[in-house]
């Protein structure tokens, strides 16, 4: 494996974690809005 590939693997493994956290917090926010609108 070349250095470029290793760097890409490290970058790709870091990025999804941030996106997952962002998605979880955003979906939680959306659920709260849905509850408020349904009342």
C-alpha positions in Angstrom: 0.0 0.0 0.0 1.3 3.5 -0.9 1.4 6.5 1.4 -1.3 8.1 -0.7 -3.6 5.2 -0.1 -2.9 5.1 3.6 -3.7 8.9 3.9 -6.9 8.4 2.0 -7.9 5.5 4.2 -7.3 7.6 7.3 -9.2 10.5 5.9 -12.1 8.3 4.9 -12.3 6.6 8.3 -12.4 10.0 10.0 -15.0 11.6 7.8 -17.9 9.1 8.3 -17.8 9.4 12.1 -18.4 13.2 11.9 -21.2 12.7 9.4 -22.8 10.0 11.6 -22.7 12.3 14.6 -24.1 15.2 12.6 -26.9 12.9 11.2 -27.8 11.6 14.6 -28.1 15.1 16.1 -30.1 16.4 13.1 -32.5 13.5 13.1 -33.1 14.0 16.8 -33.9 17.7 16.0 -36.3 16.6 13.2 -38.1 14.2 15.5 -38.6 16.9 18.1 -40.1 19.2 15.4 -42.4 16.4 14.3 -43.6 15.9 17.9 -44.3 19.6 18.3 -46.2 19.8 15.0 -48.3 16.7 15.7 -49.6 18.1 19.0 
